[in-house]
């Protein structure tokens, strides 16, 4: 089973084909495979959680959307934060 980086690499490798077939839809990747396509993020997330639980790694992306850029303060938690 690959980590999130592997799921992103798989998405990027399939990006051109995905844009032809699923442009604007939400897709889920798990174990370096396309699991499904969905009309909304909520549908994609619900199905991913039902199939794989709250812990991943799995990737949910909207096909054709620009990459999301998060500020560093959102991406990293403080050392004193409880897990």
ROMAR-823927 format. One record per residue: x, y negated, z negated of N, C-alpha, C, CB in turn. Coordinates in steps of 0.02 Angstrom, whole numbers, padded with zeros to 5 digits, always signed. Glycine has a CB too. Example, Ala and Ser with C-alpha at 12.3 -4.5 7.8 and 13.67 -1.06 7.14 Angstrom:
# ROMAR-823927
+00660+00284-00390+00615+00225-00390+00660+00165-00390+00565+00224-00452;+00642+00112-00354+00684+00053-00357+00645-00002-00394+00704+00030-00286;
This chain:
# ROMAR-823927
+00042+00060+00000+00000+00000+00000+00044-00062+00000-00048+00000-00061;+00032-00107+00047+00071-00168+00052+00043-00224+00008+00074-00191+00124;+00086-00270-00010+00064-00328-00049+00029-00379-00005+00123-00359-00084;+00014-00435-00035-00021-00488+00002+00020-00512+00062-00036-00547-00044;+00086-00514+00054+00128-00534+00110+00117-00488+00171+00203-00534+00089;+00110-00424+00159+00098-00376+00213+00030-00388+00246+00102-00304+00187;-00021-00406+00205-00088-00420+00232-00085-00481+00278-00139-00430+00175;-00047-00532+00256-00040-00593+00296-00003-00578+00361-00002-00648+00256;+00050-00538+00357+00088-00519+00417+00043-00481+00467+00149-00476+00398;+00001-00437+00441-00044-00399+00483-00094-00445+00517-00081-00345+00443;-00122-00492+00479-00168-00542+00507-00134-00581+00563-00194-00590+00452;-00074-00605+00549-00037-00645+00599-00023-00605+00662+00028-00671+00568;-00007-00541+00654+00008-00499+00713-00055-00488+00755+00036-00431+00690;-00113-00489+00724-00177-00477+00760-00213-00542+00778-00222-00434+00718;-00184-00598+00760-00219-00663+00764-00250-00677+00833-00171-00718+00747;-00213-00666+00886-00239-00681+00953-00302-00640+00969-00186-00668+01007;-00300-00575+00954-00358-00532+00966-00416-00551+00920-00339-00458+00955;-00401-00567+00859-00454-00586+00812-00489-00650+00836-00424-00598+00741;-00451-00697+00862-00481-00760+00886-00526-00748+00946-00426-00810+00904;-00511-00698+00986-00555-00681+01042-00620-00650+01019-00519-00634+01091;-00616-00606+00970-00675-00567+00949-00712-00594+00889-00653-00498+00934;-00677-00630+00844-00708-00649+00780-00701-00722+00763-00679-00608+00725;-00690-00765+00812-00677-00836+00798-00733-00866+00754-00672-00876+00864;-00712-00898+00700-00759-00930+00653-00785-00883+00600-00816-00958+00692;-00776-00819+00607-00799-00770+00557-00746-00761+00504-00817-00702+00591;-00766-00732+00448-00721-00716+00394-00702-00643+00399-00753-00731+00325;-00637-00628+00391-00612-00560+00396-00577-00540+00330-00564-00551+00456;-00579-00475+00316-00545-00448+00257-00494-00398+00281-00596-00416+00207;-00433-00404+00254-00380-00356+00267-00360-00323+00201-00319-00390+00300;-00350-00257+00204-00327-00218+00146-00286-00160+00173-00388-00193+00101;-00231-00144+00140-00186-00090+00162-00166-00099+00235-00220-00022+00152;-00155-00161+00254-00132-00178+00322-00181-00156+00376-00065-00146+00335;-00246-00158+00358-00299-00141+00406-00355-00192+00401-00326-00069+00394;-00387-00205+00458-00446-00247+00459-00504-00206+00430-00463-00272+00532;-00532-00230+00376-00586-00195+00342-00654-00213+00371-00585-00210+00267;-00663-00278+00389-00727-00299+00416-00728-00373+00431-00783-00282+00369;-00781-00394+00466-00791-00465+00481-00859-00485+00453-00787-00479+00558;-00865-00548+00433-00924-00571+00396-00941-00642+00418-00912-00569+00320;-01004-00660+00409-01028-00726+00427-01007-00780+00377-01103-00726+00433;-00996-00761+00314-00979-00810+00263-00924-00784+00217-01041-00829+00222;-00892-00831+00183-00841-00811+00134-00872-00769+00079-00806-00874+00105;-00932-00789+00056-00965-00752+00002-00977-00679+00021-01031-00786-00015;-00999-00667+00083-01010-00598+00105-00944-00560+00105-01042-00597+00176;-00892-00591+00131-00826-00559+00134-00800-00543+00064-00776-00603+00171;-00805-00592+00019-00780-00582-00049-00820-00529-00086-00782-00648-00088;-00885-00530-00079-00928-00481-00113-00911-00411-00090-01002-00496-00099;-00903-00401-00025-00887-00335+00001-00817-00313-00021-00891-00335+00078;-00769-00358-00020-00701-00342-00041-00699-00322-00115-00654-00402-00030;-00736-00358-00156-00738-00342-00228-00772-00274-00239-00775-00397-00267;-00826-00261-00203-00860-00197-00209-00815-00139-00189-00924-00196-00168;-00776-00149-00136-00733-00095-00111-00667-00087-00149-00717-00107-00038;-00637-00144-00170-00569-00142-00197-00562-00170-00268-00524-00178-00152;-00616-00195-00297-00612-00224-00364-00587-00295-00362-00567-00182-00408;-00579-00324-00420-00557-00394-00425-00483-00403-00412-00575-00423-00493;-00445-00350-00422-00373-00354-00410-00360-00329-00340-00334-00311-00462;-00317-00358-00305-00304-00340-00236-00247-00291-00231-00290-00400-00195;-00205-00305-00186-00210-00365-00144-00253-00353-00082-00142-00388-00122;-00293-00401-00066-00328-00403-00003-00330-00475+00020-00401-00373-00009;-00337-00484+00084-00335-00551+00114-00403-00567+00144-00279-00556+00167;-00429-00626+00128-00491-00650+00158-00472-00714+00196-00548-00663+00104;-00485-00715+00261-00468-00772+00302-00525-00788+00350-00403-00760+00341;-00533-00852+00366-00579-00871+00418-00539-00876+00483-00615-00939+00402;-00559-00837+00532-00522-00834+00595-00527-00900+00632-00549-00776+00639;-00469-00927+00650-00466-00990+00687-00460-01051+00643-00527-00996+00729;-00468-01044+00578-00462-01101+00532-00388-01116+00520-00498-01087+00465;-00371-01180+00512-00301-01197+00497-00282-01168+00429-00290-01273+00499;-00217-01155+00419-00195-01128+00354-00211-01176+00298-00119-01113+00355;-00231-01149+00242-00248-01189+00183-00184-01206+00146-00297-01150+00136;-00175-01268+00130-00115-01291+00093-00138-01311+00023-00079-01350+00129;-00113-01276-00027-00129-01292-00096-00071-01329-00128-00146-01227-00136;-00086-01377-00172-00032-01410-00208+00002-01361-00256-00058-01473-00246;+00064-01374-00271+00102-01330-00315+00068-01321-00383+00173-01357-00326;+00033-01372-00407+00000-01368-00472-00056-01316-00472-00028-01435-00491;-00084-01300-00415-00137-01250-00411-00106-01180-00402-00185-01266-00353;-00050-01177-00368-00020-01112-00351+00017-01080-00409+00027-01121-00293;+00040-01118-00456+00079-01090-00511+00046-01108-00577+00151-01115-00510;+00046-01060-00622+00018-01075-00688+00074-01093-00736-00023-01015-00714;+00059-01134-00785+00111-01153-00834+00136-01092-00873+00083-01206-00883;+00196-01096-00896+00225-01041-00934+00186-01026-00998+00297-01057-00952;+00155-01077-01027+00119-01068-01089+00047-01043-01079+00119-01133-01128;+00025-01038-01017-00044-01016-01002-00052-00943-01021-00062-01027-00927;-00109-00927-01050-00123-00857-01068-00146-00820-01007-00175-00853-01124;-00127-00757-01000-00147-00718-00942-00214-00687-00950-00098-00665-00927;
